[in-house]
């Protein structure tokens, strides 16, 4: 089958698509459009961006019907070539969307390419009408001028494409594999330094997995003029959108770009190949409930930063600041009291990518990274490491393409631990359970001479009364154990307070609530709320660094 893509207007953001398919007489063709895409476990319903659908044969229209919101069907009246025409609206500029304008064409085929049921493993060719000066970044095999080929639907939907006259290309090699860096947008950093950093973390990741089964890998960057941050992994490439581009002249911003790049490369093994059974292969037509979020995103988040420390890009102090932010983010909330990481993983389809209701869930990325740190520190005491566990995951479940369940991961981690009962308890308490991770984390860090301190300064309303607010006075969070939780409401606006005077035993607040002005009195608690966490090495940095990277 063959897809032809043109643009009647670059700025309308519509692309015109034609699928040509050879049919047998009375064959029923079922065209399933993805309702979600790999890397983001929520329904996107791409069918809402399609218009002008029609089926033609020999110049005549063929009857078709939709059986569900994103499944089209028609029956071939006779043998021959059939043409499915439709338009797709490319107006989503992020690492998982598609975008068209007067300077570029960026396509994620998972957004608009049909899975032709009963023909899932048929080769698919793609031709795209592009200006003569456009360069193209994609992992797809080129078979002609502006023409590419994929071996199947699964391959095509996992191979994004970016085309532009301004596209810049760089590369480096590790162990015979070529890594391509494609950049659309302004460059405000030393590209030679970036390549050196990429080479270093790529080398360290490949070293620990033992191999990189790809001749070519593509980092595709869209550096935007406005604030943005997003990355998505693919089988032989990753797309990263970041902005504003000029901010990358600052190391703190460049750290984010490099951090997400290391994260996405780690996905080459973990998720793109080491996959839960539920997404091997991907069924993009419906929700696929997964309990393995800890492994998929938690381990990857931890390892992405770990390899920047191991490769020498991060100094110990910089890495501890990253951990400090993750700890702060985790314990500023109380979702862990209500939902385990396994439960939050299962609920990704409900609210995994939005704030959701207060204190309901945990982040599989953030809590998952802290749990991964704990496992790694425990395994190092046994002479092993989380990296060694993931290498065995690669050998057992990735290379063999048989998929795993969260229980398989747990068994493997426990098998690498000398104190197997302690590791089993860890999973029971913190992976399947909802125990407080903070004391356990403090203890593990102390073992490698890293101290986790809690500071209560410069915010009396927050620390003495458990009230978090914006500068405008809007209440954004109330500590569930504070008296304020039973008296104030989220989104109340504090007009006046005398909390700066902490000598007394209460605070007087004047608040606005839904147009009403109310005065409330809150007693000062003997407890302290919402600590500011601080991480630092207690002794020499060398011992702490060795404890973290195992060298």
Secondary structure, 3 states (H helix, E strand, C coil): CEEEEECCCCCCCEEEEEEEEEECCCCEEEEEECCCECCECCCCCHHHHEEEEEEEECCEECCEEEEECCEEEEECCCCEEEEEEEEEECECCCCCCCEECCCEEEECHHHCCEEECCCCCCCEEEEECCCCCCEEEECCEEEECCEEEECCHHHHHCCCEEEECCCEEEEEEECCEEEEEEEECCCCCCHHHHHHHHHHHHHHHHHHHCCCCCCEEEEEEEEECCCEEEEEECCCEEEEEEECHHHHHCHHHHHHHHHHHHHHHHCCCECCCECEHHHCCCCCCCCCCCCCHHHHHHHHHHHHHHHHHHCCCCCHHHHHHHHHHHHHHHHCCCHHHCCCHHHHHHCHHHHCCCCCCCCCCCCCCHHHHHHHHHHHHHHHCCCCCHHHHHHHHHHHHHCCCCCECHHHHHHHHHHHCCCHHHHHHHHHHHHCCCCCCHHHHHHHHHCCCEEEEEECCCCHHHHHHCEEECCCCEEEEECCCCHHHHCCCCCCEEEEECCCCCCCCEEEEEEEECCEEEEEEEECCCCCCCCEEEEEECCCHHHHHHHHHCC
